[in-house]
Amino acid sequence: MSRLRESLPAVDPVEVGSTVTRRIAQTIGPPGAVFVAAGGFALLSMRQSILVPATYGLTLAQTLFAIGAVVWGAAAFTGYAPMVRDRSIVAAVLAYAFASFVSYGGAMARGVPSGITVDAMDRYVMVDMLLVGMVLLILAVVRSEHPLRVVLGGLVLGGTVSALFALVYAATGLDLAPNFRIPVITKASDFVLIKNFTRAGLNRPQGSAGHALELCAVLTVLVPLGVALILSARRRGAKVWPWALCTAIIVAADLASLSRSAIVGGAAAVAVMCWRWPVRRLLVIVTSAVGLFLVGTVFQIKVILALIETFAGSGNDSSLQSRAVGQAFVAENVWKRLWFGQGVGAYPTLKQPVLDNQYLSRLMEAGIFGLVTFIAALALALYLAIRASARASGATAELASGISGAVAALIVICLILDTSGFMQIWYLTWILAALAGAAYRLSGEPPPQESGEVPAG
């Protein structure tokens, strides 16, 4: 036995472990990126009314992002993790959070009116703190094209699960989303924001989102990311069909949501992404969209007819009339707290008119200061993503282009939905901002060298 042992080559267990870890990272992705992707998957695939016990009402996605941010913060503070270098997007997110704190502090200093729930305001501020930590975590983790692709993949896969639930509900009336959870880690909840939500005689699915409107917003934002994963896979010579299938499912469920957001948001995404596309690709997309509606009209496909009716009957649409009431309310009352607003989280607890407009909601809650910081963060994210798609090449350029399209769709959706009131689309907003900053940083770095190359100089 001793002779056999002596005849075997010496193997360093540390080297073996590092080799195995490296192979796993190359196949699945770096551990940090996989962790963030898991958080993104949990965010979009599960109802955010399903909570983790003993976490002060946090969902699984919030818990994962919070744990990751704390671990990274401790590691960075002790020198075991790199610091975040994306100063522009960090400054924008911190400015947004600071405006929220100023608005909150002003409301507390004035004395909370009798109609406001203080716990709700406290929770809004806590969510802003969690969002800042999540953004820092993503910027620290996404340091190359592979982690960026892994995080985007987690989001698209989570959205695909929600889209499947939506399609099943639209076809059968069976809501499977409340049962999709981890039994030991999460506790069940039968909370549903609204039931029997219909348009043109068809049920509007909720999927794993908090509302049919949020489902449409999430899926509309995910479509450009799915397209980006398809094009980046083609650039890398990888399999395209998994992401093509996911994107097709998301598009189908997006249309089944029967919301105008799907059309106007999708148009905004195409407008931002198409400048770097071949003309043939743009013509194929436009022709396919027009052909879909023509076929739906000829063959009397209910979903297509309902979408057409939604736009044709906009003048009598109750949701648009409700938005008009909200706009009039803002025009009359915004002057009372013009600069710093009523206080974050105060507007919905006062039972004021529904605004369905994130910009107006931010203006009423945090004033002009808060609105400017929110618009600046979105504008910066869009600029960085567009610049990244122009500066980068290959797969990174495609991923950055998809992020720019997603942010463009989100900017339009904020005009017709108060996104901060829905956890999935609100977290997705700041995930995209972080990914835009990461893509911009990656676009300015030289492409990775092939193994065996020796750096010049």
Helices and strands as residue ranges (DSSP letters): H 2-7, H 13-27, H 31-45, H 60-77, H 87-110, H 118-141, H 145-172, G 177-179, E 198-199, E 202-203, H 212-236, H 241-256, H 260-273, G 274-276, H 279-298, H 302-312, G 314-316, H 318-333, G 334-337, H 346-349, H 358-391, H 394-413, G 419-421, H 423-443
